[in-house]
Amino acid sequence: MGHQVDEAALVAMESSGDDGEIVEAAQPARRSWTSRAAFASVGLLLGSAALLCAHRLLSPSADTAPVQQAFISEAEVGSGQYRWQIIPKERDLCSKPKHDCETTGCCSVSGFYCYDRSTGPAKCMKECKPVADGDCIPRSQPLELLPASEGVPATSLYCFSVYTANTGSTKKSYEKELLALQFKKKASIFACTAYAVYSDVAVTVAPGLTTNKVEDVNGEFHFAKRKETGAWVNSGLFIQVWKAVYAAGTYGASDWVIKVDPDAVFKPQVLVDRIKLMPRTNAGVILQNCKGVEYGFFGSLEVFSKRAFETLVVNIDSCKAKLPWKVGIKGGKYGPMGEDLFAEICMEKNGVDKIEAFDIVVDGACPMDRPKDQRKNKKWKANCGPTSAAAMHPFKKPADYSKCLAATL
């Protein structure tokens, strides 16, 4: 249910230059709908200072994953660090790879950093090799964090999956069987603090587990099909699912809202260990999980802070009215927006910040997750085994899923 084949590309792929890694061509800038300062001030929480995870400030040669250590008491965090960053601006208002980012202070492609350099203007780069003191400093700005009363460490997860009975495709779907398998083993979302399964039908998935049916109130579940797969575009269905999750209110007792595709082998505790000390800004944060693309919020494992999810739902109708979601980006060149792309653009247009966390999932839909010689192989699957990733995707058949789950555990 994540990025469809045509959405994984989003825009034409091109080489970034020196290292030959694949990135997406930058998209023309759009105007922001809201002033970030005005939006942030609406929900500004004052009071005691927030507890922030003391990430080690990594040098350019250090490991790529941020290291989480002890707590320190802080009310804000710098958006730009070595090897990880929070992007508070819409990607399409940022600078292209290898371009001057002196004015924008950010880069349009995930995994690129705006480095201040002593030898010239700030530049968008994946790596920066210092040539003098004060060179290669990530461009940063202070972002306000939730107060300590919001709960740190943030360990509780509300997880949900969506079972689609009417996929539109003639190819057999095993989503129901996968969810039944997970429920029996108390795996995936069923090992979260709280969970639910939503669907376009009311059905018993397994003894003790039934779906929460959402209605096609606006006739948008089946407005278009993907040319490559014949499956219905899923954004209309998810719009109703998000509203139903919000209306049920169960998510409100958790720190994070997690959407997991049924064909993703997901280990909740691994995710908790990775994100429990992660900075959560007042504006809300989502985790971008795919490197080298303009929109890195891929649908196999979607991680929202509670505030980010609430921002999405509160603004869904406005986003539906303003986004060309039934057409898609670039005038519909890649088809209508899937749910993950719709959600990402809607949230960033309404002030939600993005944290790059490319290590949380190994996703065959993300080109940069594949080995270099498999970058164009859209059917590539990762070898399952003990891994630090919280999820592996996709494993669409129960036998393959069971084998991968057993191997990862």
Secondary structure, 3 states (H helix, E strand, C coil): CCCCHHHHHCCCEEECCCCCCEEECCCCCCCCCCCHHHHHHHCCCCCCCCEEECCCCCCCCCCCCCCCCCEEECCEEECEECCEEEECCCHHHCECCCCECCCCCCECCCCCEEEEECCEEEEEECCCCCCCCCCCEECCCEEEECCHHHCCCCCCEEEEEEECCCCCCCCCCCHHHHHHHHHHHCCHHHHCCEEEEEECCCCEEECCEECEECCCCCCCCCCCECCCCCCECCHHHHHHHHHHHHHHCHHHHCCEEEEECCCCEECHHHHHHHHCCCCCECCCEEEECCCCCCCCCCCCEEEEEHHHHHHHHHCHHHHHHHCCCCCCCHHHCCCCCCHHHHHHHHHHHCCCEEEECCCCEEECCCHHHCCHHHCCCCCCCCCCCCCCCCEEECCCCHHHHHHHHHHHC
